[in-house]
Amino acid sequence: MSRTGKPVGRPKKENTLLQEAKEFRESKLPKEKPLTARLYLAGQALAGLLAGRQGSGRSDEVKREAYGWADRMLDDD
């Protein structure tokens, strides 16, 4: 610093590389799906199914069962 309190040296450049990296990352992020009632209920059903499951099952069968439960819960409305 000089006697006047102003910084000495070159002014700081904006970090354009950092800005470019942020923009690239944002462009590559997947678009978020809205959380629907069906997705929420399927997630809750999946948690219950996995908690009570003994051993491993096929993931596509478990997913199908969770969505089945979600659809049944939505049909009650």
mmCIF file of the N, C-alpha and C atoms, coordinates in Angstrom:
data_MODEL
# 
_entry.id   MODEL 
# 
loop_
_atom_site.group_PDB 
_atom_site.id 
_atom_site.type_symbol 
_atom_site.label_atom_id 
_atom_site.label_alt_id 
_atom_site.label_comp_id 
_atom_site.label_asym_id 
_atom_site.label_entity_id 
_atom_site.label_seq_id 
_atom_site.pdbx_PDB_ins_code 
_atom_site.Cartn_x 
_atom_site.Cartn_y 
_atom_site.Cartn_z 
_atom_site.occupancy 
_atom_site.B_iso_or_equiv 
_atom_site.pdbx_formal_charge 
_atom_site.auth_seq_id 
_atom_site.auth_comp_id 
_atom_site.auth_asym_id 
_atom_site.auth_atom_id 
_atom_site.pdbx_PDB_model_num 
ATOM 1   N N  . MET A 1 1  ? 0.832   -1.173  0.000   1.00 0.00 ? 1  MET A N  1 
ATOM 2   C CA . MET A 1 1  ? 0.000   0.000   0.000   1.00 0.00 ? 1  MET A CA 1 
ATOM 3   C C  . MET A 1 1  ? 0.877   1.236   0.000   1.00 0.00 ? 1  MET A C  1 
ATOM 4   N N  . SER A 1 2  ? 0.418   2.243   -0.654  1.00 0.00 ? 2  SER A N  1 
ATOM 5   C CA . SER A 1 2  ? 1.138   3.510   -0.667  1.00 0.00 ? 2  SER A CA 1 
ATOM 6   C C  . SER A 1 2  ? 0.699   4.355   0.526   1.00 0.00 ? 2  SER A C  1 
ATOM 7   N N  . ARG A 1 3  ? 1.318   5.509   0.661   1.00 0.00 ? 3  ARG A N  1 
ATOM 8   C CA . ARG A 1 3  ? 0.964   6.400   1.768   1.00 0.00 ? 3  ARG A CA 1 
ATOM 9   C C  . ARG A 1 3  ? -0.472  6.883   1.679   1.00 0.00 ? 3  ARG A C  1 
ATOM 10  N N  . THR A 1 4  ? -0.995  6.914   0.483   1.00 0.00 ? 4  THR A N  1 
ATOM 11  C CA . THR A 1 4  ? -2.371  7.395   0.307   1.00 0.00 ? 4  THR A CA 1 
ATOM 12  C C  . THR A 1 4  ? -3.397  6.316   0.636   1.00 0.00 ? 4  THR A C  1 
ATOM 13  N N  . GLY A 1 5  ? -2.943  5.085   0.848   1.00 0.00 ? 5  GLY A N  1 
ATOM 14  C CA . GLY A 1 5  ? -3.868  4.010   1.179   1.00 0.00 ? 5  GLY A CA 1 
ATOM 15  C C  . GLY A 1 5  ? -4.355  3.243   -0.030  1.00 0.00 ? 5  GLY A C  1 
ATOM 16  N N  . LYS A 1 6  ? -3.853  3.618   -1.196  1.00 0.00 ? 6  LYS A N  1 
ATOM 17  C CA . LYS A 1 6  ? -4.259  2.913   -2.410  1.00 0.00 ? 6  LYS A CA 1 
ATOM 18  C C  . LYS A 1 6  ? -3.304  1.747   -2.647  1.00 0.00 ? 6  LYS A C  1 
ATOM 19  N N  . PRO A 1 7  ? -3.785  0.642   -3.161  1.00 0.00 ? 7  PRO A N  1 
ATOM 20  C CA . PRO A 1 7  ? -2.907  -0.490  -3.441  1.00 0.00 ? 7  PRO A CA 1 
ATOM 21  C C  . PRO A 1 7  ? -1.913  -0.153  -4.540  1.00 0.00 ? 7  PRO A C  1 
ATOM 22  N N  . VAL A 1 8  ? -0.745  -0.744  -4.436  1.00 0.00 ? 8  VAL A N  1 
ATOM 23  C CA . VAL A 1 8  ? 0.301   -0.515  -5.413  1.00 0.00 ? 8  VAL A CA 1 
ATOM 24  C C  . VAL A 1 8  ? 0.366   -1.742  -6.321  1.00 0.00 ? 8  VAL A C  1 
ATOM 25  N N  . GLY A 1 9  ? 0.622   -1.522  -7.580  1.00 0.00 ? 9  GLY A N  1 
ATOM 26  C CA . GLY A 1 9  ? 0.763   -2.635  -8.513  1.00 0.00 ? 9  GLY A CA 1 
ATOM 27  C C  . GLY A 1 9  ? -0.366  -2.640  -9.524  1.00 0.00 ? 9  GLY A C  1 
ATOM 28  N N  . ARG A 1 10 ? -0.381  -3.721  -10.293 1.00 0.00 ? 10 ARG A N  1 
ATOM 29  C CA . ARG A 1 10 ? -1.399  -3.840  -11.330 1.00 0.00 ? 10 ARG A CA 1 
ATOM 30  C C  . ARG A 1 10 ? -2.775  -4.077  -10.725 1.00 0.00 ? 10 ARG A C  1 
ATOM 31  N N  . PRO A 1 11 ? -3.800  -3.545  -11.366 1.00 0.00 ? 11 PRO A N  1 
ATOM 32  C CA . PRO A 1 11 ? -5.150  -3.848  -10.882 1.00 0.00 ? 11 PRO A CA 1 
ATOM 33  C C  . PRO A 1 11 ? -5.452  -5.325  -11.139 1.00 0.00 ? 11 PRO A C  1 
ATOM 34  N N  . LYS A 1 12 ? -6.228  -5.914  -10.252 1.00 0.00 ? 12 LYS A N  1 
ATOM 35  C CA . LYS A 1 12 ? -6.561  -7.329  -10.406 1.00 0.00 ? 12 LYS A CA 1 
ATOM 36  C C  . LYS A 1 12 ? -7.466  -7.523  -11.607 1.00 0.00 ? 12 LYS A C  1 
ATOM 37  N N  . LYS A 1 13 ? -7.133  -8.556  -12.384 1.00 0.00 ? 13 LYS A N  1 
ATOM 38  C CA . LYS A 1 13 ? -7.952  -8.921  -13.529 1.00 0.00 ? 13 LYS A CA 1 
ATOM 39  C C  . LYS A 1 13 ? -9.085  -9.825  -13.061 1.00 0.00 ? 13 LYS A C  1 
ATOM 40  N N  . GLU A 1 14 ? -10.201 -9.741  -13.730 1.00 0.00 ? 14 GLU A N  1 
ATOM 41  C CA . GLU A 1 14 ? -11.282 -10.668 -13.419 1.00 0.00 ? 14 GLU A CA 1 
ATOM 42  C C  . GLU A 1 14 ? -10.838 -12.053 -13.837 1.00 0.00 ? 14 GLU A C  1 
ATOM 43  N N  . ASN A 1 15 ? -11.207 -13.025 -13.058 1.00 0.00 ? 15 ASN A N  1 
ATOM 44  C CA . ASN A 1 15 ? -10.817 -14.394 -13.351 1.00 0.00 ? 15 ASN A CA 1 
ATOM 45  C C  . ASN A 1 15 ? -11.778 -14.960 -14.393 1.00 0.00 ? 15 ASN A C  1 
ATOM 46  N N  . THR A 1 16 ? -11.486 -14.732 -15.646 1.00 0.00 ? 16 THR A N  1 
ATOM 47  C CA . THR A 1 16 ? -12.375 -15.169 -16.716 1.00 0.00 ? 16 THR A CA 1 
ATOM 48  C C  . THR A 1 16 ? -12.368 -16.683 -16.856 1.00 0.00 ? 16 THR A C  1 
ATOM 49  N N  . LEU A 1 17 ? -11.262 -17.333 -16.524 1.00 0.00 ? 17 LEU A N  1 
ATOM 50  C CA . LEU A 1 17 ? -11.205 -18.788 -16.612 1.00 0.00 ? 17 LEU A CA 1 
ATOM 51  C C  . LEU A 1 17 ? -12.160 -19.406 -15.592 1.00 0.00 ? 17 LEU A C  1 
ATOM 52  N N  . LEU A 1 18 ? -12.188 -18.852 -14.390 1.00 0.00 ? 18 LEU A N  1 
ATOM 53  C CA . LEU A 1 18 ? -13.103 -19.342 -13.366 1.00 0.00 ? 18 LEU A CA 1 
ATOM 54  C C  . LEU A 1 18 ? -14.546 -19.140 -13.806 1.00 0.00 ? 18 LEU A C  1 
ATOM 55  N N  . GLN A 1 19 ? -14.848 -17.987 -14.350 1.00 0.00 ? 19 GLN A N  1 
ATOM 56  C CA . GLN A 1 19 ? -16.206 -17.713 -14.830 1.00 0.00 ? 19 GLN A CA 1 
ATOM 57  C C  . GLN A 1 19 ? -16.579 -18.665 -15.958 1.00 0.00 ? 19 GLN A C  1 
ATOM 58  N N  . GLU A 1 20 ? -15.646 -18.913 -16.871 1.00 0.00 ? 20 GLU A N  1 
ATOM 59  C CA . GLU A 1 20 ? -15.905 -19.828 -17.972 1.00 0.00 ? 20 GLU A CA 1 
ATOM 60  C C  . GLU A 1 20 ? -16.164 -21.241 -17.448 1.00 0.00 ? 20 GLU A C  1 
ATOM 61  N N  . ALA A 1 21 ? -15.415 -21.669 -16.440 1.00 0.00 ? 21 ALA A N  1 
ATOM 62  C CA . ALA A 1 21 ? -15.605 -22.996 -15.858 1.00 0.00 ? 21 ALA A CA 1 
ATOM 63  C C  . ALA A 1 21 ? -16.975 -23.110 -15.199 1.00 0.00 ? 21 ALA A C  1 
ATOM 64  N N  . LYS A 1 22 ? -17.398 -22.067 -14.495 1.00 0.00 ? 22 LYS A N  1 
ATOM 65  C CA . LYS A 1 22 ? -18.723 -22.082 -13.860 1.00 0.00 ? 22 LYS A CA 1 
ATOM 66  C C  . LYS A 1 22 ? -19.825 -22.190 -14.902 1.00 0.00 ? 22 LYS A C  1 
ATOM 67  N N  . GLU A 1 23 ? -19.710 -21.429 -15.974 1.00 0.00 ? 23 GLU A N  1 
ATOM 68  C CA . GLU A 1 23 ? -20.723 -21.464 -17.033 1.00 0.00 ? 23 GLU A CA 1 
ATOM 69  C C  . GLU A 1 23 ? -20.760 -22.832 -17.703 1.00 0.00 ? 23 GLU A C  1 
ATOM 70  N N  . PHE A 1 24 ? -19.592 -23.444 -17.920 1.00 0.00 ? 24 PHE A N  1 
ATOM 71  C CA . PHE A 1 24 ? -19.537 -24.765 -18.531 1.00 0.00 ? 24 PHE A CA 1 
ATOM 72  C C  . PHE A 1 24 ? -20.215 -25.791 -17.631 1.00 0.00 ? 24 PHE A C  1 
ATOM 73  N N  . ARG A 1 25 ? -19.896 -25.718 -16.337 1.00 0.00 ? 25 ARG A N  1 
ATOM 74  C CA . ARG A 1 25 ? -20.476 -26.674 -15.393 1.00 0.00 ? 25 ARG A CA 1 
ATOM 75  C C  . ARG A 1 25 ? -21.989 -26.544 -15.345 1.00 0.00 ? 25 ARG A C  1 
ATOM 76  N N  . GLU A 1 26 ? -22.477 -25.313 -15.320 1.00 0.00 ? 26 GLU A N  1 
ATOM 77  C CA . GLU A 1 26 ? -23.921 -25.097 -15.290 1.00 0.00 ? 26 GLU A CA 1 
ATOM 78  C C  . GLU A 1 26 ? -24.595 -25.597 -16.554 1.00 0.00 ? 26 GLU A C  1 
ATOM 79  N N  . SER A 1 27 ? -23.917 -25.491 -17.689 1.00 0.00 ? 27 SER A N  1 
ATOM 80  C CA . SER A 1 27 ? -24.513 -25.960 -18.935 1.00 0.00 ? 27 SER A CA 1 
ATOM 81  C C  . SER A 1 27 ? -24.557 -27.478 -19.000 1.00 0.00 ? 27 SER A C  1 
ATOM 82  N N  . LYS A 1 28 ? -23.676 -28.151 -18.271 1.00 0.00 ? 28 LYS A N  1 
ATOM 83  C CA . LYS A 1 28 ? -23.624 -29.606 -18.304 1.00 0.00 ? 28 LYS A CA 1 
ATOM 84  C C  . LYS A 1 28 ? -24.461 -30.269 -17.217 1.00 0.00 ? 28 LYS A C  1 
ATOM 85  N N  . LEU A 1 29 ? -24.952 -29.493 -16.248 1.00 0.00 ? 29 LEU A N  1 
ATOM 86  C CA . LEU A 1 29 ? -25.755 -30.072 -15.186 1.00 0.00 ? 29 LEU A CA 1 
ATOM 87  C C  . LEU A 1 29 ? -27.088 -30.543 -15.752 1.00 0.00 ? 29 LEU A C  1 
ATOM 88  N N  . PRO A 1 30 ? -27.557 -31.692 -15.296 1.00 0.00 ? 30 PRO A N  1 
ATOM 89  C CA . PRO A 1 30 ? -28.856 -32.148 -15.788 1.00 0.00 ? 30 PRO A CA 1 
ATOM 90  C C  . PRO A 1 30 ? -29.965 -31.245 -15.257 1.00 0.00 ? 30 PRO A C  1 
ATOM 91  N N  . LYS A 1 31 ? -30.980 -31.106 -16.051 1.00 0.00 ? 31 LYS A N  1 
ATOM 92  C CA . LYS A 1 31 ? -32.121 -30.300 -15.635 1.00 0.00 ? 31 LYS A CA 1 
ATOM 93  C C  . LYS A 1 31 ? -32.852 -31.055 -14.535 1.00 0.00 ? 31 LYS A C  1 
ATOM 94  N N  . GLU A 1 32 ? -33.256 -30.339 -13.499 1.00 0.00 ? 32 GLU A N  1 
ATOM 95  C CA . GLU A 1 32 ? -33.935 -30.969 -12.378 1.00 0.00 ? 32 GLU A CA 1 
ATOM 96  C C  . GLU A 1 32 ? -35.369 -31.321 -12.745 1.00 0.00 ? 32 GLU A C  1 
ATOM 97  N N  . LYS A 1 33 ? -35.776 -32.534 -12.339 1.00 0.00 ? 33 LYS A N  1 
ATOM 98  C CA . LYS A 1 33 ? -37.159 -32.939 -12.525 1.00 0.00 ? 33 LYS A CA 1 
ATOM 99  C C  . LYS A 1 33 ? -37.958 -32.411 -11.337 1.00 0.00 ? 33 LYS A C  1 
ATOM 100 N N  . PRO A 1 34 ? -39.157 -31.937 -11.575 1.00 0.00 ? 34 PRO A N  1 
ATOM 101 C CA . PRO A 1 34 ? -39.967 -31.510 -10.430 1.00 0.00 ? 34 PRO A CA 1 
ATOM 102 C C  . PRO A 1 34 ? -40.379 -32.727 -9.605  1.00 0.00 ? 34 PRO A C  1 
ATOM 103 N N  . LEU A 1 35 ? -40.446 -32.552 -8.316  1.00 0.00 ? 35 LEU A N  1 
ATOM 104 C CA . LEU A 1 35 ? -40.841 -33.638 -7.429  1.00 0.00 ? 35 LEU A CA 1 
ATOM 105 C C  . LEU A 1 35 ? -42.365 -33.729 -7.436  1.00 0.00 ? 35 LEU A C  1 
ATOM 106 N N  . THR A 1 36 ? -42.859 -34.744 -8.114  1.00 0.00 ? 36 THR A N  1 
ATOM 107 C CA . THR A 1 36 ? -44.309 -34.952 -8.186  1.00 0.00 ? 36 THR A CA 1 
ATOM 108 C C  . THR A 1 36 ? -44.748 -35.813 -7.016  1.00 0.00 ? 36 THR A C  1 
ATOM 109 N N  . ALA A 1 37 ? -46.038 -35.872 -6.813  1.00 0.00 ? 37 ALA A N  1 
ATOM 110 C CA . ALA A 1 37 ? -46.577 -36.722 -5.747  1.00 0.00 ? 37 ALA A CA 1 
ATOM 111 C C  . ALA A 1 37 ? -46.222 -38.177 -6.013  1.00 0.00 ? 37 ALA A C  1 
ATOM 112 N N  . ARG A 1 38 ? -46.248 -38.588 -7.266  1.00 0.00 ? 38 ARG A N  1 
ATOM 113 C CA . ARG A 1 38 ? -45.931 -39.977 -7.611  1.00 0.00 ? 38 ARG A CA 1 
ATOM 114 C C  . ARG A 1 38 ? -44.479 -40.307 -7.288  1.00 0.00 ? 38 ARG A C  1 
ATOM 115 N N  . LEU A 1 39 ? -43.560 -39.410 -7.638  1.00 0.00 ? 39 LEU A N  1 
ATOM 116 C CA . LEU A 1 39 ? -42.148 -39.642 -7.332  1.00 0.00 ? 39 LEU A CA 1 
ATOM 117 C C  . LEU A 1 39 ? -41.908 -39.686 -5.825  1.00 0.00 ? 39 LEU A C  1 
ATOM 118 N N  . TYR A 1 40 ? -42.554 -38.782 -5.098  1.00 0.00 ? 40 TYR A N  1 
ATOM 119 C CA . TYR A 1 40 ? -42.398 -38.756 -3.647  1.00 0.00 ? 40 TYR A CA 1 
ATOM 120 C C  . TYR A 1 40 ? -42.899 -40.055 -3.022  1.00 0.00 ? 40 TYR A C  1 
ATOM 121 N N  . LEU A 1 41 ? -44.101 -40.470 -3.419  1.00 0.00 ? 41 LEU A N  1 
ATOM 122 C CA . LEU A 1 41 ? -44.664 -41.686 -2.852  1.00 0.00 ? 41 LEU A CA 1 
ATOM 123 C C  . LEU A 1 41 ? -43.858 -42.919 -3.253  1.00 0.00 ? 41 LEU A C  1 
ATOM 124 N N  . ALA A 1 42 ? -43.340 -42.939 -4.471  1.00 0.00 ? 42 ALA A N  1 
ATOM 125 C CA . ALA A 1 42 ? -42.500 -44.060 -4.894  1.00 0.00 ? 42 ALA A CA 1 
ATOM 126 C C  . ALA A 1 42 ? -41.231 -44.115 -4.052  1.00 0.00 ? 42 ALA A C  1 
ATOM 127 N N  . GLY A 1 43 ? -40.668 -42.971 -3.725  1.00 0.00 ? 43 GLY A N  1 
ATOM 128 C CA . GLY A 1 43 ? -39.481 -42.934 -2.877  1.00 0.00 ? 43 GLY A CA 1 
ATOM 129 C C  . GLY A 1 43 ? -39.771 -43.442 -1.478  1.00 0.00 ? 43 GLY A C  1 
ATOM 130 N N  . GLN A 1 44 ? -40.925 -43.064 -0.939  1.00 0.00 ? 44 GLN A N  1 
ATOM 131 C CA . GLN A 1 44 ? -41.314 -43.542 0.383   1.00 0.00 ? 44 GLN A CA 1 
ATOM 132 C C  . GLN A 1 44 ? -41.562 -45.047 0.367   1.00 0.00 ? 44 GLN A C  1 
ATOM 133 N N  . ALA A 1 45 ? -42.230 -45.527 -0.673  1.00 0.00 ? 45 ALA A N  1 
ATOM 134 C CA . ALA A 1 45 ? -42.481 -46.964 -0.801  1.00 0.00 ? 45 ALA A CA 1 
ATOM 135 C C  . ALA A 1 45 ? -41.163 -47.719 -0.962  1.00 0.00 ? 45 ALA A C  1 
ATOM 136 N N  . LEU A 1 46 ? -40.257 -47.167 -1.733  1.00 0.00 ? 46 LEU A N  1 
ATOM 137 C CA . LEU A 1 46 ? -38.957 -47.802 -1.945  1.00 0.00 ? 46 LEU A CA 1 
ATOM 138 C C  . LEU A 1 46 ? -38.191 -47.918 -0.637  1.00 0.00 ? 46 LEU A C  1 
ATOM 139 N N  . ALA A 1 47 ? -38.242 -46.888 0.179   1.00 0.00 ? 47 ALA A N  1 
ATOM 140 C CA . ALA A 1 47 ? -37.558 -46.934 1.476   1.00 0.00 ? 47 ALA A CA 1 
ATOM 141 C C  . ALA A 1 47 ? -38.126 -48.055 2.332   1.00 0.00 ? 47 ALA A C  1 
ATOM 142 N N  . GLY A 1 48 ? -39.435 -48.191 2.334   1.00 0.00 ? 48 GLY A N  1 
ATOM 143 C CA . GLY A 1 48 ? -40.064 -49.256 3.099   1.00 0.00 ? 48 GLY A CA 1 
ATOM 144 C C  . GLY A 1 48 ? -39.738 -50.631 2.551   1.00 0.00 ? 48 GLY A C  1 
ATOM 145 N N  . LEU A 1 49 ? -39.753 -50.750 1.236   1.00 0.00 ? 49 LEU A N  1 
ATOM 146 C CA . LEU A 1 49 ? -39.445 -52.043 0.613   1.00 0.00 ? 49 LEU A CA 1 
ATOM 147 C C  . LEU A 1 49 ? -38.016 -52.467 0.903   1.00 0.00 ? 49 LEU A C  1 
ATOM 148 N N  . LEU A 1 50 ? -37.101 -51.529 0.823   1.00 0.00 ? 50 LEU A N  1 
ATOM 149 C CA . LEU A 1 50 ? -35.695 -51.865 1.049   1.00 0.00 ? 50 LEU A CA 1 
ATOM 150 C C  . LEU A 1 50 ? -35.424 -52.171 2.527   1.00 0.00 ? 50 LEU A C  1 
ATOM 151 N N  . ALA A 1 51 ? -36.153 -51.523 3.414   1.00 0.00 ? 51 ALA A N  1 
ATOM 152 C CA . ALA A 1 51 ? -35.949 -51.758 4.847   1.00 0.00 ? 51 ALA A CA 1 
ATOM 153 C C  . ALA A 1 51 ? -36.386 -53.162 5.238   1.00 0.00 ? 51 ALA A C  1 
ATOM 154 N N  . GLY A 1 52 ? -37.424 -53.660 4.594   1.00 0.00 ? 52 GLY A N  1 
ATOM 155 C CA . GLY A 1 52 ? -37.937 -54.979 4.946   1.00 0.00 ? 52 GLY A CA 1 
ATOM 156 C C  . GLY A 1 52 ? -37.393 -56.111 4.112   1.00 0.00 ? 52 GLY A C  1 
ATOM 157 N N  . ARG A 1 53 ? -36.536 -55.820 3.180   1.00 0.00 ? 53 ARG A N  1 
ATOM 158 C CA . ARG A 1 53 ? -36.038 -56.832 2.243   1.00 0.00 ? 53 ARG A CA 1 
ATOM 159 C C  . ARG A 1 53 ? -34.897 -57.629 2.851   1.00 0.00 ? 53 ARG A C  1 
ATOM 160 N N  . GLN A 1 54 ? -34.974 -58.929 2.705   1.00 0.00 ? 54 GLN A N  1 
ATOM 161 C CA . GLN A 1 54 ? -33.906 -59.829 3.134   1.00 0.00 ? 54 GLN A CA 1 
ATOM 162 C C  . GLN A 1 54 ? -33.092 -60.189 1.898   1.00 0.00 ? 54 GLN A C  1 
ATOM 163 N N  . GLY A 1 55 ? -31.848 -59.776 1.830   1.00 0.00 ? 55 GLY A N  1 
ATOM 164 C CA . GLY A 1 55 ? -31.019 -60.087 0.668   1.00 0.00 ? 55 GLY A CA 1 
ATOM 165 C C  . GLY A 1 55 ? -31.244 -59.099 -0.451  1.00 0.00 ? 55 GLY A C  1 
ATOM 166 N N  . SER A 1 56 ? -30.645 -59.392 -1.562  1.00 0.00 ? 56 SER A N  1 
ATOM 167 C CA . SER A 1 56 ? -30.735 -58.453 -2.688  1.00 0.00 ? 56 SER A CA 1 
ATOM 168 C C  . SER A 1 56 ? -31.695 -58.987 -3.737  1.00 0.00 ? 56 SER A C  1 
ATOM 169 N N  . GLY A 1 57 ? -32.448 -58.083 -4.294  1.00 0.00 ? 57 GLY A N  1 
ATOM 170 C CA . GLY A 1 57 ? -33.345 -58.413 -5.392  1.00 0.00 ? 57 GLY A CA 1 
ATOM 171 C C  . GLY A 1 57 ? -32.942 -57.618 -6.616  1.00 0.00 ? 57 GLY A C  1 
ATOM 172 N N  . ARG A 1 58 ? -33.599 -57.891 -7.696  1.00 0.00 ? 58 ARG A N  1 
ATOM 173 C CA . ARG A 1 58 ? -33.302 -57.132 -8.910  1.00 0.00 ? 58 ARG A CA 1 
ATOM 174 C C  . ARG A 1 58 ? -33.839 -55.724 -8.753  1.00 0.00 ? 58 ARG A C  1 
ATOM 175 N N  . SER A 1 59 ? -33.007 -54.758 -9.084  1.00 0.00 ? 59 SER A N  1 
ATOM 176 C CA . SER A 1 59 ? -33.380 -53.363 -8.850  1.00 0.00 ? 59 SER A CA 1 
ATOM 177 C C  . SER A 1 59 ? -34.572 -52.936 -9.696  1.00 0.00 ? 59 SER A C  1 
ATOM 178 N N  . ASP A 1 60 ? -34.693 -53.454 -10.911 1.00 0.00 ? 60 ASP A N  1 
ATOM 179 C CA . ASP A 1 60 ? -35.834 -53.055 -11.738 1.00 0.00 ? 60 ASP A CA 1 
ATOM 180 C C  . ASP A 1 60 ? -37.147 -53.594 -11.171 1.00 0.00 ? 60 ASP A C  1 
ATOM 181 N N  . GLU A 1 61 ? -37.114 -54.767 -10.532 1.00 0.00 ? 61 GLU A N  1 
ATOM 182 C CA . GLU A 1 61 ? -38.320 -55.304 -9.900  1.00 0.00 ? 61 GLU A CA 1 
ATOM 183 C C  . GLU A 1 61 ? -38.713 -54.487 -8.678  1.00 0.00 ? 61 GLU A C  1 
ATOM 184 N N  . VAL A 1 62 ? -37.721 -54.095 -7.880  1.00 0.00 ? 62 VAL A N  1 
ATOM 185 C CA . VAL A 1 62 ? -37.993 -53.293 -6.691  1.00 0.00 ? 62 VAL A CA 1 
ATOM 186 C C  . VAL A 1 62 ? -38.534 -51.930 -7.100  1.00 0.00 ? 62 VAL A C  1 
ATOM 187 N N  . LYS A 1 63 ? -37.959 -51.350 -8.139  1.00 0.00 ? 63 LYS A N  1 
ATOM 188 C CA . LYS A 1 63 ? -38.422 -50.050 -8.634  1.00 0.00 ? 63 LYS A CA 1 
ATOM 189 C C  . LYS A 1 63 ? -39.858 -50.154 -9.143  1.00 0.00 ? 63 LYS A C  1 
ATOM 190 N N  . ARG A 1 64 ? -40.141 -51.202 -9.884  1.00 0.00 ? 64 ARG A N  1 
ATOM 191 C CA . ARG A 1 64 ? -41.494 -51.401 -10.413 1.00 0.00 ? 64 ARG A CA 1 
ATOM 192 C C  . ARG A 1 64 ? -42.501 -51.559 -9.271  1.00 0.00 ? 64 ARG A C  1 
ATOM 193 N N  . GLU A 1 65 ? -42.104 -52.297 -8.224  1.00 0.00 ? 65 GLU A N  1 
ATOM 194 C CA . GLU A 1 65 ? -42.987 -52.491 -7.079  1.00 0.00 ? 65 GLU A CA 1 
ATOM 195 C C  . GLU A 1 65 ? -43.228 -51.169 -6.341  1.00 0.00 ? 65 GLU A C  1 
ATOM 196 N N  . ALA A 1 66 ? -42.186 -50.357 -6.191  1.00 0.00 ? 66 ALA A N  1 
ATOM 197 C CA . ALA A 1 66 ? -42.328 -49.063 -5.515  1.00 0.00 ? 66 ALA A CA 1 
ATOM 198 C C  . ALA A 1 66 ? -43.279 -48.151 -6.290  1.00 0.00 ? 66 ALA A C  1 
ATOM 199 N N  . TYR A 1 67 ? -43.150 -48.108 -7.612  1.00 0.00 ? 67 TYR A N  1 
ATOM 200 C CA . TYR A 1 67 ? -44.064 -47.293 -8.412  1.00 0.00 ? 67 TYR A CA 1 
ATOM 201 C C  . TYR A 1 67 ? -45.483 -47.862 -8.382  1.00 0.00 ? 67 TYR A C  1 
ATOM 202 N N  . GLY A 1 68 ? -45.583 -49.177 -8.286  1.00 0.00 ? 68 GLY A N  1 
ATOM 203 C CA . GLY A 1 68 ? -46.899 -49.801 -8.154  1.00 0.00 ? 68 GLY A CA 1 
ATOM 204 C C  . GLY A 1 68 ? -47.596 -49.354 -6.878  1.00 0.00 ? 68 GLY A C  1 
ATOM 205 N N  . TRP A 1 69 ? -46.847 -49.341 -5.766  1.00 0.00 ? 69 TRP A N  1 
ATOM 206 C CA . TRP A 1 69 ? -47.403 -48.867 -4.508  1.00 0.00 ? 69 TRP A CA 1 
ATOM 207 C C  . TRP A 1 69 ? -47.781 -47.388 -4.609  1.00 0.00 ? 69 TRP A C  1 
ATOM 208 N N  . ALA A 1 70 ? -46.937 -46.600 -5.229  1.00 0.00 ? 70 ALA A N  1 
ATOM 209 C CA . ALA A 1 70 ? -47.230 -45.166 -5.378  1.00 0.00 ? 70 ALA A CA 1 
ATOM 210 C C  . ALA A 1 70 ? -48.505 -44.965 -6.179  1.00 0.00 ? 70 ALA A C  1 
ATOM 211 N N  . ASP A 1 71 ? -48.661 -45.715 -7.256  1.00 0.00 ? 71 ASP A N  1 
ATOM 212 C CA . ASP A 1 71 ? -49.875 -45.593 -8.081  1.00 0.00 ? 71 ASP A CA 1 
ATOM 213 C C  . ASP A 1 71 ? -51.104 -46.003 -7.295  1.00 0.00 ? 71 ASP A C  1 
ATOM 214 N N  . ARG A 1 72 ? -50.984 -47.063 -6.487  1.00 0.00 ? 72 ARG A N  1 
ATOM 215 C CA . ARG A 1 72 ? -52.132 -47.490 -5.675  1.00 0.00 ? 72 ARG A CA 1 
ATOM 216 C C  . ARG A 1 72 ? -52.495 -46.436 -4.646  1.00 0.00 ? 72 ARG A C  1 
ATOM 217 N N  . MET A 1 73 ? -51.488 -45.781 -4.062  1.00 0.00 ? 73 MET A N  1 
ATOM 218 C CA . MET A 1 73 ? -51.785 -44.728 -3.078  1.00 0.00 ? 73 MET A CA 1 
ATOM 219 C C  . MET A 1 73 ? -52.445 -43.526 -3.741  1.00 0.00 ? 73 MET A C  1 
ATOM 220 N N  . LEU A 1 74 ? -52.054 -43.224 -4.968  1.00 0.00 ? 74 LEU A N  1 
ATOM 221 C CA . LEU A 1 74 ? -52.654 -42.091 -5.672  1.00 0.00 ? 74 LEU A CA 1 
ATOM 222 C C  . LEU A 1 74 ? -54.065 -42.413 -6.144  1.00 0.00 ? 74 LEU A C  1 
ATOM 223 N N  . ASP A 1 75 ? -54.348 -43.688 -6.409  1.00 0.00 ? 75 ASP A N  1 
ATOM 224 C CA . ASP A 1 75 ? -55.698 -44.078 -6.830  1.00 0.00 ? 75 ASP A CA 1 
ATOM 225 C C  . ASP A 1 75 ? -56.727 -43.915 -5.732  1.00 0.00 ? 75 ASP A C  1 
ATOM 226 N N  . ASP A 1 76 ? -56.271 -43.918 -4.468  1.00 0.00 ? 76 ASP A N  1 
ATOM 227 C CA . ASP A 1 76 ? -57.189 -43.799 -3.331  1.00 0.00 ? 76 ASP A CA 1 
ATOM 228 C C  . ASP A 1 76 ? -57.811 -42.416 -3.236  1.00 0.00 ? 76 ASP A C  1 
ATOM 229 N N  . ASP A 1 77 ? -57.205 -41.420 -3.889  1.00 0.00 ? 77 ASP A N  1 
ATOM 230 C CA . ASP A 1 77 ? -57.721 -40.050 -3.775  1.00 0.00 ? 77 ASP A CA 1 
ATOM 231 C C  . ASP A 1 77 ? -59.067 -39.865 -4.393  1.00 0.00 ? 77 ASP A C  1 
# 
